[in-house]
């Protein structure tokens, strides 16, 4: 029973990120490719500072990982299960 409750807690924490419109937007942009903050800004109406805060928080939550390339930091989704979840949502909402 304890193991089930730990999994439920982990899933609930993940779904909190999906319930935030801006975080979900960022995750959808990162679904098939890594991007830096500037690239995310061009695809959304979220401010640079807000994007940076969301990216930092999702990194702490083990949703994203980052890699520094030259002067840029690129972010990507760190977990295949999250990619599968976004793929399933895209299918459900016909946004392939």
LINVEN-V16823 format. One record per residue. RES is the residue in one small letter. PHI is phi in whole degrees, 0 to 359 (* if undefined). PSI is psi in degrees with one decimal (NA if undefined). D_FIRST is the distance of its C-alpha to the first C-alpha in Angstrom with 1 decimal. Layout:
res:RES phi:PHI psi:PSI d_first:D_FIRST
res:RES phi:PHI psi:PSI d_first:D_FIRST
This chain:
res:x phi:* psi:-38.8 d_first:0.0
res:x phi:297 psi:-39.2 d_first:3.8
res:x phi:296 psi:-40.8 d_first:5.4
res:x phi:297 psi:-44.0 d_first:5.2
res:x phi:296 psi:-36.2 d_first:6.3
res:x phi:295 psi:-40.0 d_first:8.8
res:x phi:294 psi:-41.1 d_first:10.1
res:x phi:298 psi:-43.1 d_first:10.6
res:x phi:299 psi:-43.1 d_first:12.4
res:x phi:296 psi:-43.4 d_first:14.4
res:x phi:294 psi:-42.3 d_first:15.4
res:x phi:298 psi:-41.1 d_first:16.5
res:x phi:297 psi:-41.9 d_first:18.5
res:x phi:297 psi:-44.4 d_first:20.2
res:x phi:294 psi:-23.0 d_first:21.0
res:x phi:298 psi:-37.9 d_first:22.7
res:x phi:294 psi:-35.8 d_first:25.2
res:x phi:285 psi:-18.8 d_first:25.9
res:x phi:276 psi:-12.2 d_first:26.5
res:x phi:270 psi:119.9 d_first:29.4
res:x phi:303 psi:-44.5 d_first:32.5
res:x phi:291 psi:-41.4 d_first:34.2
res:x phi:295 psi:-40.2 d_first:31.2
res:x phi:296 psi:-39.3 d_first:30.7
res:x phi:301 psi:-47.0 d_first:34.4
res:x phi:299 psi:-45.2 d_first:34.3
res:x phi:299 psi:-39.0 d_first:31.5
res:x phi:294 psi:-38.1 d_first:33.5
res:x phi:293 psi:-31.7 d_first:36.5
res:x phi:271 psi:0.4 d_first:34.7
res:x phi:305 psi:-44.6 d_first:33.2
res:x phi:243 psi:4.9 d_first:35.8
res:x phi:196 psi:152.3 d_first:37.6
res:x phi:280 psi:150.0 d_first:37.6
res:x phi:214 psi:158.0 d_first:39.6
res:x phi:261 psi:177.0 d_first:41.0
res:x phi:300 psi:-41.9 d_first:41.2
res:x phi:300 psi:-42.1 d_first:44.7
res:x phi:293 psi:-38.6 d_first:43.7
res:x phi:294 psi:-38.9 d_first:40.8
res:x phi:299 psi:-37.1 d_first:43.3
res:x phi:290 psi:-19.3 d_first:45.6
res:x phi:260 psi:0.7 d_first:42.9
res:x phi:214 psi:174.8 d_first:41.8
res:x phi:254 psi:13.7 d_first:43.1
res:x phi:279 psi:138.3 d_first:40.8
res:x phi:292 psi:158.0 d_first:42.7
res:x phi:300 psi:-43.8 d_first:42.7
res:x phi:294 psi:-38.5 d_first:41.3
res:x phi:292 psi:-41.8 d_first:38.4
res:x phi:301 psi:-47.0 d_first:37.7
res:x phi:300 psi:-40.7 d_first:37.7
res:x phi:296 psi:-45.1 d_first:35.3
res:x phi:296 psi:-42.8 d_first:32.8
res:x phi:298 psi:-44.3 d_first:33.2
res:x phi:300 psi:-45.5 d_first:32.6
res:x phi:295 psi:-42.8 d_first:29.5
res:x phi:291 psi:-25.8 d_first:28.0
res:x phi:292 psi:-42.8 d_first:29.0
res:x phi:297 psi:-30.8 d_first:27.0
res:x phi:275 psi:3.7 d_first:23.9
res:x phi:65 psi:26.1 d_first:24.5
res:x phi:271 psi:-36.7 d_first:25.5
res:x phi:239 psi:158.4 d_first:29.1
res:x phi:229 psi:159.3 d_first:31.1
res:x phi:231 psi:158.5 d_first:34.8
res:x phi:216 psi:128.9 d_first:37.8
res:x phi:272 psi:126.5 d_first:41.2
res:x phi:234 psi:110.7 d_first:44.1
res:x phi:58 psi:-118.2 d_first:47.4
res:x phi:263 psi:-3.8 d_first:47.3
res:x phi:258 psi:147.4 d_first:44.6
res:x phi:250 psi:125.2 d_first:40.8
res:x phi:253 psi:140.0 d_first:39.1
res:x phi:246 psi:146.3 d_first:35.6
res:x phi:211 psi:160.7 d_first:33.4
res:x phi:289 psi:133.0 d_first:29.8
res:x phi:267 psi:-7.0 d_first:27.9
res:x phi:226 psi:126.8 d_first:25.1
res:x phi:298 psi:-28.9 d_first:25.8
res:x phi:294 psi:-34.7 d_first:22.8
res:x phi:291 psi:-40.7 d_first:24.4
res:x phi:300 psi:-42.5 d_first:27.7
res:x phi:296 psi:-39.4 d_first:26.2
res:x phi:295 psi:-44.2 d_first:24.8
res:x phi:295 psi:-41.2 d_first:28.3
res:x phi:300 psi:-43.3 d_first:30.0
res:x phi:297 psi:-40.8 d_first:28.0
res:x phi:294 psi:-39.5 d_first:29.0
res:x phi:297 psi:-39.6 d_first:32.6
res:x phi:294 psi:-47.2 d_first:32.7
res:x phi:302 psi:-40.2 d_first:31.3
res:x phi:261 psi:16.2 d_first:33.9
res:x phi:53 psi:43.7 d_first:36.6
res:x phi:237 psi:68.9 d_first:37.3
res:x phi:284 psi:NA d_first:37.5
